[in-house]
C-alpha cells in the first residue's frame, strides 16, 4: 500500500469530522496547486 499524501490526510480528517465544506475547500486548493505544477511541466 502506498503512503498517504498531506492532502489525503487532510481530506480524511475533514471527512471523518463530516465537514464537507472544508473537504471541498481543500480539494479545490489541491486542484489549483496541481494545475499550477502541470503548467510548468516539461512536455518531454
PDB file of N, CA, C and O in Angstrom:
ATOM      1  N   UNK A   1       0.841  -1.177   0.000  1.00  0.00           N
ATOM      2  CA  UNK A   1       0.000   0.000   0.000  1.00  0.00           C
ATOM      3  C   UNK A   1       0.888   1.242   0.000  1.00  0.00           C
ATOM      4  O   UNK A   1       1.905   1.268   0.693  1.00  0.00           O
ATOM      5  N   UNK A   2       0.524   2.263  -0.758  1.00  0.00           N
ATOM      6  CA  UNK A   2       1.338   3.467  -0.854  1.00  0.00           C
ATOM      7  C   UNK A   2       1.092   4.385   0.336  1.00  0.00           C
ATOM      8  O   UNK A   2       0.050   4.326   0.989  1.00  0.00           O
ATOM      9  N   UNK A   3       2.081   5.235   0.600  1.00  0.00           N
ATOM     10  CA  UNK A   3       1.957   6.199   1.687  1.00  0.00           C
ATOM     11  C   UNK A   3       0.958   7.277   1.301  1.00  0.00           C
ATOM     12  O   UNK A   3       0.803   7.605   0.124  1.00  0.00           O
ATOM     13  N   UNK A   4       0.294   7.814   2.288  1.00  0.00           N
ATOM     14  CA  UNK A   4      -0.685   8.872   2.008  1.00  0.00           C
ATOM     15  C   UNK A   4       0.032  10.206   1.845  1.00  0.00           C
ATOM     16  O   UNK A   4       1.137  10.406   2.351  1.00  0.00           O
ATOM     17  N   UNK A   5      -0.610  11.094   1.140  1.00  0.00           N
ATOM     18  CA  UNK A   5      -0.073  12.440   0.945  1.00  0.00           C
ATOM     19  C   UNK A   5      -0.668  13.366   1.993  1.00  0.00           C
ATOM     20  O   UNK A   5      -1.670  13.029   2.625  1.00  0.00           O
ATOM     21  N   UNK A   6      -0.051  14.546   2.183  1.00  0.00           N
ATOM     22  CA  UNK A   6      -0.653  15.502   3.137  1.00  0.00           C
ATOM     23  C   UNK A   6      -2.099  15.845   2.765  1.00  0.00           C
ATOM     24  O   UNK A   6      -2.943  16.006   3.646  1.00  0.00           O
ATOM     25  N   UNK A   7      -2.387  15.958   1.454  1.00  0.00           N
ATOM     26  CA  UNK A   7      -3.767  16.244   1.048  1.00  0.00           C
ATOM     27  C   UNK A   7      -4.698  15.118   1.482  1.00  0.00           C
ATOM     28  O   UNK A   7      -5.785  15.373   2.000  1.00  0.00           O
ATOM     29  N   UNK A   8      -4.272  13.865   1.271  1.00  0.00           N
ATOM     30  CA  UNK A   8      -5.129  12.740   1.645  1.00  0.00           C
ATOM     31  C   UNK A   8      -5.389  12.729   3.146  1.00  0.00           C
ATOM     32  O   UNK A   8      -6.505  12.459   3.591  1.00  0.00           O
ATOM     33  N   UNK A   9      -4.353  13.024   3.917  1.00  0.00           N
ATOM     34  CA  UNK A   9      -4.521  13.072   5.374  1.00  0.00           C
ATOM     35  C   UNK A   9      -5.520  14.151   5.771  1.00  0.00           C
ATOM     36  O   UNK A   9      -6.406  13.922   6.595  1.00  0.00           O
ATOM     37  N   UNK A  10      -5.363  15.350   5.166  1.00  0.00           N
ATOM     38  CA  UNK A  10      -6.269  16.457   5.481  1.00  0.00           C
ATOM     39  C   UNK A  10      -7.697  16.122   5.055  1.00  0.00           C
ATOM     40  O   UNK A  10      -8.648  16.392   5.789  1.00  0.00           O
ATOM     41  N   UNK A  11      -7.842  15.534   3.866  1.00  0.00           N
ATOM     42  CA  UNK A  11      -9.169  15.189   3.364  1.00  0.00           C
ATOM     43  C   UNK A  11      -9.848  14.195   4.298  1.00  0.00           C
ATOM     44  O   UNK A  11     -11.031  14.339   4.608  1.00  0.00           O
ATOM     45  N   UNK A  12      -9.112  13.200   4.743  1.00  0.00           N
ATOM     46  CA  UNK A  12      -9.699  12.201   5.649  1.00  0.00           C
ATOM     47  C   UNK A  12     -10.116  12.821   6.976  1.00  0.00           C
ATOM     48  O   UNK A  12     -11.130  12.429   7.554  1.00  0.00           O
ATOM     49  N   UNK A  13      -9.346  13.779   7.459  1.00  0.00           N
ATOM     50  CA  UNK A  13      -9.721  14.457   8.705  1.00  0.00           C
ATOM     51  C   UNK A  13     -11.033  15.203   8.530  1.00  0.00           C
ATOM     52  O   UNK A  13     -11.903  15.148   9.400  1.00  0.00           O
ATOM     53  N   UNK A  14     -11.184  15.911   7.395  1.00  0.00           N
ATOM     54  CA  UNK A  14     -12.423  16.647   7.142  1.00  0.00           C
ATOM     55  C   UNK A  14     -13.603  15.700   6.991  1.00  0.00           C
ATOM     56  O   UNK A  14     -14.685  15.946   7.525  1.00  0.00           O
ATOM     57  N   UNK A  15     -13.385  14.615   6.258  1.00  0.00           N
ATOM     58  CA  UNK A  15     -14.486  13.680   6.040  1.00  0.00           C
ATOM     59  C   UNK A  15     -14.870  12.959   7.325  1.00  0.00           C
ATOM     60  O   UNK A  15     -16.053  12.736   7.582  1.00  0.00           O
ATOM     61  N   UNK A  16     -13.879  12.595   8.132  1.00  0.00           N
ATOM     62  CA  UNK A  16     -14.209  11.909   9.384  1.00  0.00           C
ATOM     63  C   UNK A  16     -14.956  12.843  10.335  1.00  0.00           C
ATOM     64  O   UNK A  16     -15.722  12.386  11.184  1.00  0.00           O
ATOM     65  N   UNK A  17     -14.734  14.143  10.192  1.00  0.00           N
ATOM     66  CA  UNK A  17     -15.451  15.124  11.004  1.00  0.00           C
ATOM     67  C   UNK A  17     -16.759  15.533  10.332  1.00  0.00           C
ATOM     68  O   UNK A  17     -17.482  16.394  10.834  1.00  0.00           O
ATOM     69  N   UNK A  18     -17.056  14.912   9.200  1.00  0.00           N
ATOM     70  CA  UNK A  18     -18.254  15.217   8.407  1.00  0.00           C
ATOM     71  C   UNK A  18     -18.306  16.702   8.049  1.00  0.00           C
ATOM     72  O   UNK A  18     -19.369  17.321   8.056  1.00  0.00           O
ATOM     73  N   UNK A  19     -17.135  17.257   7.737  1.00  0.00           N
ATOM     74  CA  UNK A  19     -17.034  18.664   7.373  1.00  0.00           C
ATOM     75  C   UNK A  19     -16.843  18.753   5.864  1.00  0.00           C
ATOM     76  O   UNK A  19     -15.737  19.003   5.385  1.00  0.00           O
ATOM     77  N   UNK A  20     -17.908  18.550   5.130  1.00  0.00           N
ATOM     78  CA  UNK A  20     -17.853  18.522   3.667  1.00  0.00           C
ATOM     79  C   UNK A  20     -17.412  19.867   3.088  1.00  0.00           C
ATOM     80  O   UNK A  20     -16.620  19.869   2.146  1.00  0.00           O
ATOM     81  N   UNK A  21     -17.878  21.006   3.595  1.00  0.00           N
ATOM     82  CA  UNK A  21     -17.391  22.278   3.036  1.00  0.00           C
ATOM     83  C   UNK A  21     -15.869  22.424   3.140  1.00  0.00           C
ATOM     84  O   UNK A  21     -15.226  22.884   2.197  1.00  0.00           O
ATOM     85  N   UNK A  22     -15.298  22.036   4.275  1.00  0.00           N
ATOM     86  CA  UNK A  22     -13.842  22.121   4.434  1.00  0.00           C
ATOM     87  C   UNK A  22     -13.149  21.137   3.499  1.00  0.00           C
ATOM     88  O   UNK A  22     -12.090  21.444   2.951  1.00  0.00           O
ATOM     89  N   UNK A  23     -13.728  19.972   3.314  1.00  0.00           N
ATOM     90  CA  UNK A  23     -13.169  18.993   2.378  1.00  0.00           C
ATOM     91  C   UNK A  23     -13.159  19.563   0.966  1.00  0.00           C
ATOM     92  O   UNK A  23     -12.158  19.450   0.258  1.00  0.00           O
ATOM     93  N   UNK A  24     -14.263  20.171   0.555  1.00  0.00           N
ATOM     94  CA  UNK A  24     -14.345  20.731  -0.789  1.00  0.00           C
ATOM     95  C   UNK A  24     -13.352  21.883  -0.957  1.00  0.00           C
ATOM     96  O   UNK A  24     -12.760  22.035  -2.026  1.00  0.00           O
ATOM     97  N   UNK A  25     -13.164  22.692   0.082  1.00  0.00           N
ATOM     98  CA  UNK A  25     -12.180  23.775   0.040  1.00  0.00           C
ATOM     99  C   UNK A  25     -10.780  23.193  -0.157  1.00  0.00           C
ATOM    100  O   UNK A  25     -10.020  23.674  -0.998  1.00  0.00           O
ATOM    101  N   UNK A  26     -10.442  22.170   0.610  1.00  0.00           N
ATOM    102  CA  UNK A  26      -9.123  21.541   0.493  1.00  0.00           C
ATOM    103  C   UNK A  26      -8.944  20.912  -0.884  1.00  0.00           C
ATOM    104  O   UNK A  26      -7.861  20.979  -1.465  1.00  0.00           O
ATOM    105  N   UNK A  27      -9.987  20.312  -1.396  1.00  0.00           N
ATOM    106  CA  UNK A  27      -9.926  19.698  -2.723  1.00  0.00           C
ATOM    107  C   UNK A  27      -9.672  20.762  -3.795  1.00  0.00           C
ATOM    108  O   UNK A  27      -8.849  20.558  -4.687  1.00  0.00           O
ATOM    109  N   UNK A  28     -10.366  21.879  -3.711  1.00  0.00           N
ATOM    110  CA  UNK A  28     -10.165  22.964  -4.662  1.00  0.00           C
ATOM    111  C   UNK A  28      -8.758  23.532  -4.597  1.00  0.00           C
ATOM    112  O   UNK A  28      -8.152  23.816  -5.630  1.00  0.00           O
ATOM    113  N   UNK A  29      -8.235  23.700  -3.388  1.00  0.00           N
ATOM    114  CA  UNK A  29      -6.875  24.211  -3.233  1.00  0.00           C
ATOM    115  C   UNK A  29      -5.860  23.237  -3.816  1.00  0.00           C
ATOM    116  O   UNK A  29      -4.904  23.654  -4.471  1.00  0.00           O
ATOM    117  N   UNK A  30      -6.057  21.957  -3.586  1.00  0.00           N
ATOM    118  CA  UNK A  30      -5.141  20.955  -4.130  1.00  0.00           C
ATOM    119  C   UNK A  30      -5.210  20.944  -5.655  1.00  0.00           C
ATOM    120  O   UNK A  30      -4.188  20.774  -6.320  1.00  0.00           O
ATOM    121  N   UNK A  31      -6.390  21.121  -6.204  1.00  0.00           N
ATOM    122  CA  UNK A  31      -6.537  21.166  -7.668  1.00  0.00           C
ATOM    123  C   UNK A  31      -5.811  22.365  -8.252  1.00  0.00           C
ATOM    124  O   UNK A  31      -5.174  22.253  -9.299  1.00  0.00           O
ATOM    125  N   UNK A  32      -5.898  23.512  -7.588  1.00  0.00           N
ATOM    126  CA  UNK A  32      -5.191  24.697  -8.072  1.00  0.00           C
ATOM    127  C   UNK A  32      -3.680  24.498  -8.006  1.00  0.00           C
ATOM    128  O   UNK A  32      -2.961  24.900  -8.920  1.00  0.00           O
ATOM    129  N   UNK A  33      -3.193  23.878  -6.923  1.00  0.00           N
ATOM    130  CA  UNK A  33      -1.746  23.605  -6.826  1.00  0.00           C
ATOM    131  C   UNK A  33      -1.306  22.652  -7.926  1.00  0.00           C
ATOM    132  O   UNK A  33      -0.259  22.852  -8.542  1.00  0.00           O
ATOM    133  N   UNK A  34      -2.100  21.618  -8.175  1.00  0.00           N
ATOM    134  CA  UNK A  34      -1.756  20.647  -9.217  1.00  0.00           C
ATOM    135  C   UNK A  34      -1.761  21.304 -10.591  1.00  0.00           C
ATOM    136  O   UNK A  34      -0.874  21.040 -11.403  1.00  0.00           O
ATOM    137  N   UNK A  35      -2.746  22.154 -10.862  1.00  0.00           N
ATOM    138  CA  UNK A  35      -2.813  22.834 -12.163  1.00  0.00           C
ATOM    139  C   UNK A  35      -1.603  23.734 -12.357  1.00  0.00           C
ATOM    140  O   UNK A  35      -1.061  23.819 -13.459  1.00  0.00           O
ATOM    141  N   UNK A  36      -1.179  24.408 -11.293  1.00  0.00           N
ATOM    142  CA  UNK A  36      -0.022  25.279 -11.375  1.00  0.00           C
ATOM    143  C   UNK A  36       1.240  24.477 -11.705  1.00  0.00           C
ATOM    144  O   UNK A  36       2.054  24.906 -12.523  1.00  0.00           O
ATOM    145  N   UNK A  37       1.399  23.323 -11.072  1.00  0.00           N
ATOM    146  CA  UNK A  37       2.563  22.488 -11.349  1.00  0.00           C
ATOM    147  C   UNK A  37       2.507  21.908 -12.747  1.00  0.00           C
ATOM    148  O   UNK A  37       3.538  21.797 -13.411  1.00  0.00           O
ATOM    149  N   UNK A  38       1.328  21.537 -13.202  1.00  0.00           N
ATOM    150  CA  UNK A  38       1.197  20.991 -14.564  1.00  0.00           C
ATOM    151  C   UNK A  38       1.530  22.036 -15.619  1.00  0.00           C
ATOM    152  O   UNK A  38       2.085  21.702 -16.665  1.00  0.00           O
ATOM    153  N   UNK A  39       1.202  23.284 -15.359  1.00  0.00           N
ATOM    154  CA  UNK A  39       1.532  24.349 -16.329  1.00  0.00           C
ATOM    155  C   UNK A  39       3.031  24.472 -16.511  1.00  0.00           C
ATOM    156  O   UNK A  39       3.497  24.814 -17.598  1.00  0.00           O
ATOM    157  N   UNK A  40       3.797  24.197 -15.456  1.00  0.00           N
ATOM    158  CA  UNK A  40       5.253  24.314 -15.528  1.00  0.00           C
ATOM    159  C   UNK A  40       5.940  23.044 -16.002  1.00  0.00           C
ATOM    160  O   UNK A  40       7.151  23.043 -16.228  1.00  0.00           O
ATOM    161  N   UNK A  41       5.198  21.981 -16.154  1.00  0.00           N
ATOM    162  CA  UNK A  41       5.792  20.685 -16.526  1.00  0.00           C
ATOM    163  C   UNK A  41       6.337  20.713 -17.940  1.00  0.00           C
ATOM    164  O   UNK A  41       5.763  21.342 -18.829  1.00  0.00           O
ATOM    165  N   UNK A  42       7.444  20.030 -18.138  1.00  0.00           N
ATOM    166  CA  UNK A  42       8.061  19.894 -19.451  1.00  0.00           C
ATOM    167  C   UNK A  42       7.226  18.925 -20.293  1.00  0.00           C
ATOM    168  O   UNK A  42       6.787  17.888 -19.795  1.00  0.00           O
ATOM    169  N   UNK A  43       7.009  19.258 -21.549  1.00  0.00           N
ATOM    170  CA  UNK A  43       6.197  18.403 -22.409  1.00  0.00           C
ATOM    171  C   UNK A  43       6.931  17.122 -22.810  1.00  0.00           C
ATOM    172  O   UNK A  43       6.318  16.169 -23.292  1.00  0.00           O
ATOM    173  N   UNK A  44       8.239  17.112 -22.606  1.00  0.00           N
ATOM    174  CA  UNK A  44       9.040  15.928 -22.946  1.00  0.00           C
ATOM    175  C   UNK A  44       8.820  14.860 -21.953  1.00  0.00           C
ATOM    176  O   UNK A  44       9.406  13.783 -22.065  1.00  0.00           O
TER     177      UNK A  44
END
